[in-house]
Amino acid sequence: MLQLKAMVGELMMKNELLAEKARLLEGNAPGFP
């Protein structure tokens, strides 16, 4: 169970990083939907 929680936490952190990258890309590309 602890291992599963650790995996979920890691995925959530990766998702946050990806979301931040997407936000930065959006700011750099005005034509981005």
MIRO-622090 format. One record per residue: residue number from 1; residue in three letters; x, y, z of N, C-alpha, C, CB in turn. Coordinates in nm, 3 decimals, decimal comma, m for minus. Glycine has a CB too. Layout:
SITE    n  res       nx       ny       nz      cax      cay      caz       cx       cy       cz      cbx      cby      cbz
SITE  NUM  Ala        X        Y        Z        X        Y        Z        X        Y        Z        X        Y        Z
...
***
This chain:
SITE    n  res       nx       ny       nz      cax      cay      caz       cx       cy       cz      cbx      cby      cbz
SITE    1  Met    0,084   m0,120    0,000    0,000    0,000    0,000    0,087    0,126    0,000   m0,095    0,000    0,122
SITE    2  Leu    0,193    0,124    0,080    0,280    0,242    0,086    0,345    0,267   m0,050    0,389    0,225    0,195
SITE    3  Gln    0,383    0,157   m0,117    0,447    0,171   m0,248    0,351    0,237   m0,346    0,493    0,033   m0,301
SITE    4  Leu    0,224    0,199   m0,339    0,124    0,255   m0,429    0,110    0,405   m0,403   m0,013    0,184   m0,410
SITE    5  Lys    0,108    0,442   m0,275    0,095    0,585   m0,240    0,214    0,663   m0,295    0,085    0,603   m0,086
SITE    6  Ala    0,333    0,604   m0,284    0,453    0,671   m0,334    0,444    0,689   m0,485    0,580    0,590   m0,297
SITE    7  Met    0,394    0,587   m0,554    0,380    0,595   m0,700    0,282    0,705   m0,738    0,335    0,460   m0,759
SITE    8  Val    0,170    0,711   m0,667    0,068    0,813   m0,696    0,127    0,952   m0,672   m0,059    0,792   m0,608
SITE    9  Gly    0,200    0,968   m0,563    0,261    1,097   m0,533    0,358    1,138   m0,642    0,334    1,092   m0,398
SITE   10  Glu    0,435    1,042   m0,692    0,532    1,071   m0,798    0,459    1,114   m0,925    0,621    0,946   m0,827
SITE   11  Leu    0,351    1,043   m0,958    0,274    1,077   m1,079    0,215    1,217   m1,067    0,161    0,973   m1,102
SITE   12  Met    0,164    1,250   m0,947    0,105    1,382   m0,927    0,210    1,491   m0,944    0,040    1,391   m0,788
SITE   13  Met    0,331    1,466   m0,893    0,439    1,564   m0,907    0,475    1,581   m1,054    0,563    1,521   m0,826
SITE   14  Lys    0,483    1,471   m1,128    0,515    1,478   m1,271    0,407    1,554   m1,345    0,532    1,335   m1,330
SITE   15  Asn    0,281    1,529   m1,309    0,170    1,598   m1,374    0,180    1,748   m1,350    0,035    1,546   m1,322
SITE   16  Glu    0,217    1,787   m1,227    0,229    1,929   m1,196    0,341    1,992   m1,279    0,256    1,950   m1,045
SITE   17  Leu    0,452    1,920   m1,293    0,563    1,972   m1,373    0,521    1,988   m1,518    0,686    1,880   m1,362
SITE   18  Leu    0,449    1,888   m1,571    0,402    1,895   m1,709    0,307    2,012   m1,728    0,334    1,763   m1,750
SITE   19  Ala    0,217    2,032   m1,631    0,121    2,142   m1,639    0,196    2,275   m1,640    0,020    2,137   m1,521
SITE   20  Glu    0,301    2,285   m1,559    0,378    2,410   m1,554    0,449    2,432   m1,687    0,480    2,406   m1,437
SITE   21  Lys    0,505    2,326   m1,744    0,572    2,337   m1,874    0,473    2,383   m1,980    0,636    2,201   m1,915
SITE   22  Ala    0,353    2,324   m1,979    0,250    2,360   m2,076    0,214    2,507   m2,060    0,125    2,270   m2,059
SITE   23  Arg    0,206    2,554   m1,934    0,172    2,694   m1,910    0,280    2,785   m1,967    0,153    2,720   m1,759
SITE   24  Leu    0,406    2,746   m1,948    0,516    2,827   m2,000    0,511    2,829   m2,153    0,653    2,772   m1,951
SITE   25  Leu    0,485    2,713   m2,213    0,476    2,706   m2,359    0,361    2,793   m2,409    0,458    2,560   m2,406
SITE   26  Glu    0,249    2,790   m2,337    0,133    2,870   m2,375    0,171    3,017   m2,376    0,014    2,845   m2,279
SITE   27  Gly    0,245    3,060   m2,274    0,287    3,199   m2,263    0,379    3,238   m2,378    0,356    3,225   m2,130
SITE   28  Asn    0,460    3,143   m2,425    0,555    3,173   m2,533    0,489    3,168   m2,670    0,671    3,075   m2,528
SITE   29  Ala    0,383    3,088   m2,684    0,316    3,074   m2,813    0,175    3,132   m2,806    0,312    2,925   m2,857
SITE   30  Pro    0,156    3,253   m2,857    0,024    3,318   m2,849   m0,084    3,242   m2,926    0,033    3,459   m2,902
SITE   31  Gly   m0,047    3,167   m3,030   m0,145    3,097   m3,111   m0,182    2,962   m3,053   m0,094    3,079   m3,251
SITE   32  Phe   m0,133    2,931   m2,935   m0,162    2,801   m2,873   m0,305    2,799   m2,820   m0,063    2,771   m2,758
SITE   33  Pro   m0,382    2,694   m2,851   m0,523    2,687   m2,808   m0,535    2,670   m2,657   m0,595    2,572   m2,878
***
